[in-house]
Amino acid sequence: MRSRWGLPGMVVIVAFVALTVGACHKKVPPVARPVQPPPPTTFASPTKPPAPPEPISEPVVVPPAPIAEDRVSTASLDEINKNSPLKPVFFNYDTAEISSEGQKILDGNAEVLKKNSPWIVTIEGHCDERGTAEYNLALGERRAVSARTYLVSLGILADRIRTVSYGKEFPFDPGHSEAAWGKNRRDHFVVTQK
Amino acid sequence: MRRTILVLATSLAAAAVLIITGHAAQSTATPQQQPPAVSLTITGEPGALPRYAVPDFIALSSDAETVEAAKTIGQALWDDLNFEREFDMIPRDTYASIPAARSLASLPFDRWRELGADGLVVGTVERQGDSLRVEVRLFGVKAQQSAFGREYVAPASNSRLFAHTIADEIFQTQLALRGVARTKIAFVSDRDGERLTGTVETRTVKEIYICDYDGANQRRVTVNRSLNINPTWSPDGRSLAYTSYRRGAPDIFISMIYQGTIENPLHSKGEENFLPVWSPDGTKIAFQSNRDGNPEVYVMNRDGSGIRRLTNHPASDGTPTWSPSGTQVAFTSDRSGSPQIYVVGADGLSLRQITRESYCDRPTWSPAPYNEIAYSARTGPGFDIKVLDLATGERRQLTFGEGSNESPAYAANGRHIAFSSTRAGKRHLYTIERTGKDLRQLTKAGNNQTPDWSK
């Protein structure tokens, strides 16, 4: 069987003989001795020749310009809303139904609106924290709409009343008791134009 | 004559040495030539996950930022690889006895083997101006072979991005698994405590924030000092749609957060538009609106055109979510007397009720290959996160009454769910595996709610 090193080995021997002939009495130079191949390297280097480095990046958040605050005539409205003649309506758990007590309050609010005919109001529908954030948006909306419907039935023009649901986002009482929840299930009236 | 022989002999000898060298080089080169496309898959002991070690990367530059980045990348990469729980990550505090490598060419594989490592991720970090150049290798420790090798260049300011990129590539190449290390979570927070203007009540603004999947890099992306809720990522991860009260009535806004531009596709005239969710192809948005008098689910094109009503019932219908193919929408309706989850075709047909519990909301359809819907369900005084497998009808519960748990959102690979919980007092964001394991808290400041996980 011919070894893999046969051919170069033979060449070395030929060279060795020639050298010996030429340099007569010289000792065998160690460099020309047939050598074992080095063992394979202990681990392989990366699979490919190094590719150029891959640029990685992440976009940078650009904040939008802050919007200008719309404060047209809000100062005088704030005075009205601080001691509002329009009283809040409270609700039972998970319902948008106006109770008889709530109807009395809305009767009073309707009188106020009739006396102040230029007023445009927003009814904010609010919920306690016991429902989910998402469903409470729908519940708060229905609470606001049911008050508007009642006021319209008393002769208030529908386009004087806007509705906004805040779900459970802005509780009036941050507590976690039934007392707090009772305060947070409400329609809150805000005069937005006068 | 004698001289001629000498010259000839010398030449012959030189030729012989050359041949030997050449031959030897060739023979040692052969095992180095690995197939370029086929990568080594690192396996563990039979029946066990492969055990991975990720030591600190090697800082090739001595400035403080590079040295810090080398540590950060190692730790973040360990955390990233640990997140999917497909690797048995060897704790980093057990590496102390192994001498730190100075280069990728001299690694003490025997020592890593003694520690039980099957896979070893090592890398170098080198400063290049304002950037860092990172070279990384994944080695099979037993075979002492490279399974993955790559170089990256990125700005030095966000060294964790190297780790996240490497982790996702290792998941892809080793497990054919889509990692989520580069995904982000959008959410709502009141943490800045700014007072809402235009109201006599004391109310704190809520703005939209984003963070990395692991809670790092939390930052604010809206600045309108109003109430902003329900953020959802566009499928390309460059836009957020959300509900904002900045113009009074709640309306849908789309912020292109990397351009700083905002769209308001519906321009509400007083009607209330909530809870936008992008269709999987990003061309449509489903939302809840009272434009026809009471809460219903609608679909519009991204620019606000082509509004279509999907539900029609005097009860409240809302909180939509798309199926992964975009052919169905799940939503919440209280038409049965309490909020329950329903599924309807995107054409408005084939309505069916899928939950019959005391109170269910915020359905969130999983991405493929899972076919399940996560939702919040009332289980006592508060809510817990549950998952309904649509194929089998089986339900599983992921949280068990620790605080109130709401608003589940799937990671892009379907393996994790983000949600909000009051278990630590204030409302914070958490992630949990779809199996209910590995709970992690993401937020610490303020109150945080309604997460959405980028695709």
Boltz contact constraints between the chains, C-beta under 6 A:
constraints:
  - contact:
      token1: [A, 8]
      token2: [B, 19]
      max_distance: 6.0
  - contact:
      token1: [A, 8]
      token2: [B, 20]
      max_distance: 6.0
  - contact:
      token1: [A, 8]
      token2: [B, 23]
      max_distance: 6.0
  - contact:
      token1: [A, 11]
      token2: [B, 16]
      max_distance: 6.0
  - contact:
      token1: [A, 12]
      token2: [B, 16]
      max_distance: 6.0
  - contact:
      token1: [A, 15]
      token2: [B, 12]
      max_distance: 6.0
  - contact:
      token1: [A, 15]
      token2: [B, 13]
      max_distance: 6.0
  - contact:
      token1: [A, 15]
      token2: [B, 16]
      max_distance: 6.0
  - contact:
      token1: [A, 18]
      token2: [B, 9]
      max_distance: 6.0
  - contact:
      token1: [A, 18]
      token2: [B, 12]
      max_distance: 6.0
  - contact:
      token1: [A, 19]
      token2: [B, 9]
      max_distance: 6.0
  - contact:
      token1: [A, 22]
      token2: [B, 5]
      max_distance: 6.0
  - contact:
      token1: [A, 22]
      token2: [B, 6]
      max_distance: 6.0
  - contact:
      token1: [A, 22]
      token2: [B, 9]
      max_distance: 6.0
  - contact:
      token1: [A, 32]
      token2: [B, 13]
      max_distance: 6.0
  - contact:
      token1: [A, 37]
      token2: [B, 24]
      max_distance: 6.0
  - contact:
      token1: [A, 37]
      token2: [B, 27]
      max_distance: 6.0
  - contact:
      token1: [A, 38]
      token2: [B, 28]
      max_distance: 6.0
  - contact:
      token1: [A, 40]
      token2: [B, 28]
      max_distance: 6.0
  - contact:
      token1: [A, 40]
      token2: [B, 31]
      max_distance: 6.0
  - contact:
      token1: [A, 42]
      token2: [B, 144]
      max_distance: 6.0
  - contact:
      token1: [A, 43]
      token2: [B, 144]
      max_distance: 6.0
  - contact:
      token1: [A, 44]
      token2: [B, 32]
      max_distance: 6.0
  - contact:
      token1: [A, 44]
      token2: [B, 34]
      max_distance: 6.0
  - contact:
      token1: [A, 44]
      token2: [B, 145]
      max_distance: 6.0
  - contact:
      token1: [A, 46]
      token2: [B, 146]
      max_distance: 6.0
  - contact:
      token1: [A, 46]
      token2: [B, 149]
      max_distance: 6.0
  - contact:
      token1: [A, 47]
      token2: [B, 34]
      max_distance: 6.0
  - contact:
      token1: [A, 47]
      token2: [B, 36]
      max_distance: 6.0
  - contact:
      token1: [A, 48]
      token2: [B, 36]
      max_distance: 6.0
  - contact:
      token1: [A, 53]
      token2: [B, 133]
      max_distance: 6.0
  - contact:
      token1: [A, 53]
      token2: [B, 151]
      max_distance: 6.0
  - contact:
      token1: [A, 53]
      token2: [B, 152]
      max_distance: 6.0
  - contact:
      token1: [A, 53]
      token2: [B, 153]
      max_distance: 6.0
  - contact:
      token1: [A, 54]
      token2: [B, 152]
      max_distance: 6.0
  - contact:
      token1: [A, 55]
      token2: [B, 153]
      max_distance: 6.0
  - contact:
      token1: [A, 56]
      token2: [B, 152]
      max_distance: 6.0
  - contact:
      token1: [A, 56]
      token2: [B, 154]
      max_distance: 6.0
  - contact:
      token1: [A, 56]
      token2: [B, 165]
      max_distance: 6.0
  - contact:
      token1: [A, 57]
      token2: [B, 154]
      max_distance: 6.0
  - contact:
      token1: [A, 58]
      token2: [B, 161]
      max_distance: 6.0
  - contact:
      token1: [A, 59]
      token2: [B, 258]
      max_distance: 6.0
  - contact:
      token1: [A, 61]
      token2: [B, 221]
      max_distance: 6.0
  - contact:
      token1: [A, 61]
      token2: [B, 257]
      max_distance: 6.0
  - contact:
      token1: [A, 62]
      token2: [B, 259]
      max_distance: 6.0
  - contact:
      token1: [A, 62]
      token2: [B, 260]
      max_distance: 6.0
  - contact:
      token1: [A, 63]
      token2: [B, 223]
      max_distance: 6.0
  - contact:
      token1: [A, 64]
      token2: [B, 260]
      max_distance: 6.0
  - contact:
      token1: [A, 64]
      token2: [B, 262]
      max_distance: 6.0
  - contact:
      token1: [A, 66]
      token2: [B, 223]
      max_distance: 6.0
  - contact:
      token1: [A, 67]
      token2: [B, 224]
      max_distance: 6.0
  - contact:
      token1: [A, 69]
      token2: [B, 197]
      max_distance: 6.0
  - contact:
      token1: [A, 74]
      token2: [B, 198]
      max_distance: 6.0
  - contact:
      token1: [A, 78]
      token2: [B, 200]
      max_distance: 6.0
  - contact:
      token1: [A, 81]
      token2: [B, 200]
      max_distance: 6.0
  - contact:
      token1: [A, 82]
      token2: [B, 200]
      max_distance: 6.0
  - contact:
      token1: [A, 132]
      token2: [B, 361]
      max_distance: 6.0
  - contact:
      token1: [A, 132]
      token2: [B, 376]
      max_distance: 6.0
  - contact:
      token1: [A, 132]
      token2: [B, 406]
      max_distance: 6.0
  - contact:
      token1: [A, 133]
      token2: [B, 449]
      max_distance: 6.0
  - contact:
      token1: [A, 134]
      token2: [B, 319]
      max_distance: 6.0
  - contact:
      token1: [A, 134]
      token2: [B, 361]
      max_distance: 6.0
  - contact:
      token1: [A, 134]
      token2: [B, 362]
      max_distance: 6.0
  - contact:
      token1: [A, 135]
      token2: [B, 339]
      max_distance: 6.0
  - contact:
      token1: [A, 135]
      token2: [B, 361]
      max_distance: 6.0
  - contact:
      token1: [A, 137]
      token2: [B, 274]
      max_distance: 6.0
  - contact:
      token1: [A, 138]
      token2: [B, 295]
      max_distance: 6.0
  - contact:
      token1: [A, 138]
      token2: [B, 316]
      max_distance: 6.0
  - contact:
      token1: [A, 138]
      token2: [B, 318]
      max_distance: 6.0
  - contact:
      token1: [A, 141]
      token2: [B, 272]
      max_distance: 6.0
  - contact:
      token1: [A, 141]
      token2: [B, 290]
      max_distance: 6.0
  - contact:
      token1: [A, 162]
      token2: [B, 270]
      max_distance: 6.0
  - contact:
      token1: [A, 164]
      token2: [B, 249]
      max_distance: 6.0
  - contact:
      token1: [A, 169]
      token2: [B, 227]
      max_distance: 6.0
  - contact:
      token1: [A, 170]
      token2: [B, 203]
      max_distance: 6.0
